[in-house]
Amino acid sequence: MRRFMKARLIPALAISAAALLVFNPAISPALAKEEPPVGGQPKPFKVPEVVDAKLSNGIPVTFVPFGRVPKTTIMVVVRVGNLNEGAATWLADLTVDLMREGAAGKSGPELSRAASSMGGALGTSTGLDETSFSINVLQEFGPAAVGLLADVILRPDFPAAEFARIRADYQRNLAVSLAQPQPQAQAAFMRLLYGDHPYGRIFPANRQLEGYVMADLVAFHEQNFGARRSRIYVAGRFDQAAILEALEAAFGAWKAGPEVLFDPPRPRSGKRVVLIDRPGAEQSTIRLGIPVINLTHPDYVALQVANTLLGGYFSSRITANIREDKGYTYSPRSSLSSRYRDTFWAQLADVTTKDTGAALSEIFFEIDRLQSPELATASELEAVKNYYAGSFILRNATARGVMGQLVGIDRQGVGRDYLASFIERVFATTPEDLQRLARQQLRDQDMALVVVGDLAVIRRQLEALEQLKGIEFVLEEPPGVTGD
């Protein structure tokens, strides 16, 4: 019935609109085609007011009053991650996953039920530089939620009954990942940039993963977690005094533990090409990239604008070229990927096998065009600025989003004015800035390239590329799950 009414209604509306245009002299064709109004001047982003405090043992606490929904988000960020593993790849991930399976005498399901009874859920995330523990609850449960987080972080039980299951899950995930071209390409690309640094180790060998025992996880927790590596964020609606009192009771006596480990890598530059054979593949997976300036550099925001124009959004130059115009790929994208005091630019694409060389040629063409005397037009750059500034506003539209931004700048050690001035710096970027940064940072001759595909088809295409002539191609075996 609803579908029938809709079908009857649309023609009726169309006839009525047409009648207005024909018979009403006040509505002219010129008015129907009127251009949309010009946008107003962009307004600066206003950082939500934050309140900083400290616990008696020195743990910094940042309060972010935000929004009207009576919910509180609490996040404890510990500067412990894959960086701290050394060669024991995935040990940090295993440790954190097992921590939430039981703590302070409560089983994993009991911890989950306790969180859900407060209107929220426990969350953990392990990255290269840090691990976060978070919970989002109804406002009145904020102090109780603090205690639940403290149980997981300070008093994990490391239940032996869950260890074998989690390790087996990791082994299955490893096997699935290593069978796919995108993880294969990413692992090879990170090795090219970072070598033996922990950032360069994406996957363990299966026998390494199988060799981890419970004592390894317990020792990793004892040796790496502590107050000196931790910071707490509270965002949303909350009773600040009550939350601070709960935080002091839960975390104030936590031992200092080790100092934060600072070990920024020195990524390698210089053009290198790695090929991984995938016989019969219908697509080639491409990773092309280079180390660039990091967030602490004054030109970093302008470089983000340059990346957006080049390949960072749907209307970017590379996307328009190899997707819309040539049809070589479905979803290419470029990005700036950041860690502590370290960033690389990378172009990612899965292209049809027969067009692998042509797609790479067009990617290099667009990089070179950004460096050339042909500057970006005012209208093109304005569209990019509006998109990127709008994306920034959307990322800060929730309490968790603002918290994530603060975590990022605190990790890098830059001031809060980075956020306050962000929109202004986006709109201050000029075509000359894009050209200069492309020349300085996106140097063809220093880019690392990984291609996973059918080498019987694509190798000749790659060797014919002007940008790759004279470069030695390194052949790698597809990674397996049984080797060292």
Sequence and secondary structure as in RCSB ss.txt:
>XXXX:A:sequence
MRRFMKARLIPALAISAAALLVFNPAISPALAKEEPPVGGQPKPFKVPEVVDAKLSNGIPVTFVPFGRVPKTTIM
VVVRVGNLNEGAATWLADLTVDLMREGAAGKSGPELSRAASSMGGALGTSTGLDETSFSINVLQEFGPAAVGLLA
DVILRPDFPAAEFARIRADYQRNLAVSLAQPQPQAQAAFMRLLYGDHPYGRIFPANRQLEGYVMADLVAFHEQNF
GARRSRIYVAGRFDQAAILEALEAAFGAWKAGPEVLFDPPRPRSGKRVVLIDRPGAEQSTIRLGIPVINLTHPDY
VALQVANTLLGGYFSSRITANIREDKGYTYSPRSSLSSRYRDTFWAQLADVTTKDTGAALSEIFFEIDRLQSPEL
ATASELEAVKNYYAGSFILRNATARGVMGQLVGIDRQGVGRDYLASFIERVFATTPEDLQRLARQQLRDQDMALV
VVGDLAVIRRQLEALEQLKGIEFVLEEPPGVTGD
>XXXX:A:secstr
 HHHHHHHHHHHHHHHHHHHHHH TTS HHHHT                 EEEE TT  EEEEEE  SSSEEEEE
EEES SGGGGTT TTHHHHHHHHHTTEETTEEHHHHHHHHHHTT  EEEEE SS EEEEEEEEGGGHHHHHHHHH
HHHH B   HHHHHHHHHHHHHHHHHHHTSHHHHHHHHHHHHHHTTSGGG     HHHHHH  HHHHHHHHHHH 
SGGGEEEEEEES  HHHHHHHHHHHHTT                S EEEEEE TT SEEEEEEEEEE  TTSTTH
HHHHHHHIIIIISTTSHHHIIIIIIS  BS  EEEEEEETTEEEEEEEEEEEGGGHHHHHHHHHHHHHHHHSS  
  HHHHHHHHHHHHHHHHHHTSSHHHHHHHHHHHHHHT  THHHHTHHHHHHT  HHHHHHHHHHH  GGG EEE
EEE HHHHHHHHHT GGGTT  EEEE    SS  
